[in-house]
Amino acid sequence: MVPDIVNTDCDALVVGGGPAGATAAFTLAQAGLSVTLIEACKVPRAKLCGGLLTAKTLSLLQQSLSITSQDIIASGAHESTAHRYCIYSRSKLLVSGRYPQAFTFIRRAAFDAFLLERAKKAGVHVLDNLRVNHVDAASGEVRCANGQQQKAKYVIGADGAHSIVRRNISAFRRVMRRTTARTIEVRIPHRQWKAAAFPSVHLGWLKQGYAWAFPNRSHVVAGMGGIMQQGENLSHLMRQFLQEQKVVGAYPEFAGAALPFGGHLRAPVHGKAMLVGDAAGFADSVFGEGVYYAILSGLLAAKAILKAQKYIKVQSIKDGVQETDSLESVRRQAVVKGSIAEAPEPCRAVCGENGVANSMYRKMIASPVVKELDRAAMLSRFVYHRAKGPDRFAVKCFLKLAHGRLLRHLHKEDTHVRKLLSSEQIW
Ligand SMILES: Cc1cc2nc3c(=O)[nH]c(=O)nc-3n(C[C@H](O)[C@H](O)[C@H](O)COP(=O)(O)OP(=O)(O)OC[C@H]3O[C@@H](n4cnc5c(N)ncnc54)[C@H](O)[C@@H]3O)c2cc1C
């Protein structure tokens, strides 16, 4: 039997080693905090994904983690780069074009392992092949499947679409079910799919979702996903799609995974826990792009913690707050004032570091992440909900006239993000 291990010295415990968890852990460890990251799978782990990194993702990687395209190539994760793209409605070509900023395709197993390796080098204690099966957001205690226990000042839930951290928080238990998409994917060798020359998106196969074909070095990564409507059978539709694409020969079984598709949490914090990436529903509801939001939210959660830690030290010394006798009264004052974020600074300092960090994280994500995802939800309503079936006039017009807008949405770096990341106030 594995003895219980209680590690109370850990500043932050990150559950999940995808892009969101690795980014948060790396950022915290680099600033000197003690960080443990627990990942359920053995690393490198397989991850179902189209592998598309948009220009804004590459820019974020460079700006915030100093990772360049060359680093990605050197890591062995890079698959291909494309400027051309096509958008179809069923078999009909709606738009094809060339975009000045390239679409980069990577292999997720290698890319995620690379991010995690950097986190390790920065000092993160990575425990892989270990599943967390219970989280107490109030105390910061985490219990693993082998009986091991860990405790930390902060718990970052970066454990994907089926997040155990989120499911252990009663306020979040029921949310996001109706906005979680089902997806399936398959890798097909080029020799079986000669027509797939460029990355393509195929509307009209699902009422609220789409199919994709992303050519890589040796394979085409094809998938289909969305919010399932009555009567839709994903595997059946996928087979029809592949048939229409003139794919020849037998192909492997489809693999499936969940993906947030709209319905993100606006305040993904509770007690000592912060949710980032897919765990908070941060993927967009037009194309399901999630890597950008995973990295960005991981970064913002880490920065909120760092800011709160620094703030507490400075404030409690400067204002001479007596933790022992004034703690309860100051806490009450903050509660009376309604929000810890709005309470006077000494109140906030003694109200608990996690409270300060949580309200900071809430504010930070409200601007770049939630705002951007809200905009995506508007686009998504136009692309999917107005169409009652394939090849609808509205979808056609919208895509013909405004596909540039869709692409800009995919590629454009938010000026807010740039400001926020370089802002002295936040850092
Ligand atoms: C089919 C498909 C295609 C996609 N294509 C794209 C694309 O082309 N481009 C794009 O930007 N996005 C794409 N996405 C979305 C993207 O993959 C996710 O948004 C992104 O992976 C989110 O990162 P994350 O770190 O939040 O979660 P994940 O990458 O899911 O990582 C979560 C980690 O937590 C671990 N974990 C889970 N439970 C536990 C537990 N109990 N204890 C410990 N660890 C745990 C998991 O093993 C996993 O490693 C796609 C998604 C799907 C399903």
The ligand as a MOL file (V3000), in Angstrom:
LIG
                    3D

  0  0  0     0  0            999 V3000
M  V30 BEGIN CTAB
M  V30 COUNTS 53 58 0 0 0
M  V30 BEGIN ATOM
M  V30 1 C -10.7020 16.4770 -31.8310 0
M  V30 2 C -10.1740 17.7920 -31.3300 0
M  V30 3 C -9.4890 18.6260 -32.1750 0
M  V30 4 C -8.9860 19.8530 -31.7120 0
M  V30 5 N -8.2580 20.6400 -32.5690 0
M  V30 6 C -7.7310 21.8070 -32.1240 0
M  V30 7 C -6.8810 22.5760 -32.9640 0
M  V30 8 O -6.5950 22.1990 -34.1030 0
M  V30 9 N -6.3810 23.7460 -32.4760 0
M  V30 10 C -6.6740 24.1880 -31.2140 0
M  V30 11 O -6.2050 25.2710 -30.8200 0
M  V30 12 N -7.4580 23.4500 -30.3990 0
M  V30 13 C -7.9720 22.2680 -30.8010 0
M  V30 14 N -8.7130 21.4980 -29.9530 0
M  V30 15 C -8.9240 21.9850 -28.5810 0
M  V30 16 C -7.6930 21.7670 -27.7360 0
M  V30 17 O -7.2180 20.4440 -27.8970 0
M  V30 18 C -7.9980 22.0080 -26.2490 0
M  V30 19 O -8.7030 23.2170 -26.1240 0
M  V30 20 C -6.7030 22.0870 -25.4480 0
M  V30 21 O -6.0590 20.8360 -25.4470 0
M  V30 22 C -6.9860 22.5160 -24.0130 0
M  V30 23 O -5.8070 22.4180 -23.2540 0
M  V30 24 P -5.8720 22.1020 -21.6990 0
M  V30 25 O -4.4730 22.1490 -21.2070 0
M  V30 26 O -6.9120 22.9480 -21.0670 0
M  V30 27 O -6.4540 20.6120 -21.5980 0
M  V30 28 P -5.8610 19.2450 -22.1720 0
M  V30 29 O -4.9390 19.4770 -23.2900 0
M  V30 30 O -7.0440 18.3730 -22.3930 0
M  V30 31 O -5.0290 18.6780 -20.9570 0
M  V30 32 C -5.6510 18.2360 -19.7830 0
M  V30 33 C -4.7240 17.2400 -19.1040 0
M  V30 34 O -5.2680 16.8980 -17.8350 0
M  V30 35 C -5.0640 15.5110 -17.6120 0
M  V30 36 N -6.0710 15.0520 -16.6520 0
M  V30 37 C -7.3900 14.8700 -16.8670 0
M  V30 38 N -7.9870 14.4390 -15.7470 0
M  V30 39 C -7.0120 14.3500 -14.8130 0
M  V30 40 C -7.0020 13.9420 -13.4540 0
M  V30 41 N -8.1130 13.5410 -12.8490 0
M  V30 42 N -5.8350 13.9510 -12.7830 0
M  V30 43 C -4.6950 14.3580 -13.3880 0
M  V30 44 N -4.6450 14.7600 -14.6810 0
M  V30 45 C -5.7820 14.7490 -15.3790 0
M  V30 46 C -5.2340 14.8750 -18.9900 0
M  V30 47 O -4.5850 13.6220 -19.0700 0
M  V30 48 C -4.5800 15.9250 -19.8800 0
M  V30 49 O -3.2160 15.6780 -20.1240 0
M  V30 50 C -9.2020 20.2490 -30.3750 0
M  V30 51 C -9.8880 19.4020 -29.5100 0
M  V30 52 C -10.3720 18.1750 -29.9620 0
M  V30 53 C -11.0940 17.2660 -29.0150 0
M  V30 END ATOM
M  V30 BEGIN BOND
M  V30 1 1 1 2
M  V30 2 1 2 3
M  V30 3 2 2 52
M  V30 4 2 3 4
M  V30 5 1 4 5
M  V30 6 1 4 50
M  V30 7 2 5 6
M  V30 8 1 6 7
M  V30 9 1 6 13
M  V30 10 2 7 8
M  V30 11 1 7 9
M  V30 12 1 9 10
M  V30 13 2 10 11
M  V30 14 1 10 12
M  V30 15 2 12 13
M  V30 16 1 13 14
M  V30 17 1 14 15
M  V30 18 1 14 50
M  V30 19 1 15 16
M  V30 20 1 16 17
M  V30 21 1 16 18
M  V30 22 1 18 19
M  V30 23 1 18 20
M  V30 24 1 20 21
M  V30 25 1 20 22
M  V30 26 1 22 23
M  V30 27 1 23 24
M  V30 28 2 24 25
M  V30 29 1 24 26
M  V30 30 1 24 27
M  V30 31 1 27 28
M  V30 32 2 28 29
M  V30 33 1 28 30
M  V30 34 1 28 31
M  V30 35 1 31 32
M  V30 36 1 32 33
M  V30 37 1 33 34
M  V30 38 1 33 48
M  V30 39 1 34 35
M  V30 40 1 35 36
M  V30 41 1 35 46
M  V30 42 1 36 37
M  V30 43 1 36 45
M  V30 44 2 37 38
M  V30 45 1 38 39
M  V30 46 1 39 40
M  V30 47 2 39 45
M  V30 48 1 40 41
M  V30 49 2 40 42
M  V30 50 1 42 43
M  V30 51 2 43 44
M  V30 52 1 44 45
M  V30 53 1 46 47
M  V30 54 1 46 48
M  V30 55 1 48 49
M  V30 56 2 50 51
M  V30 57 1 51 52
M  V30 58 1 52 53
M  V30 END BOND
M  V30 END CTAB
M  END
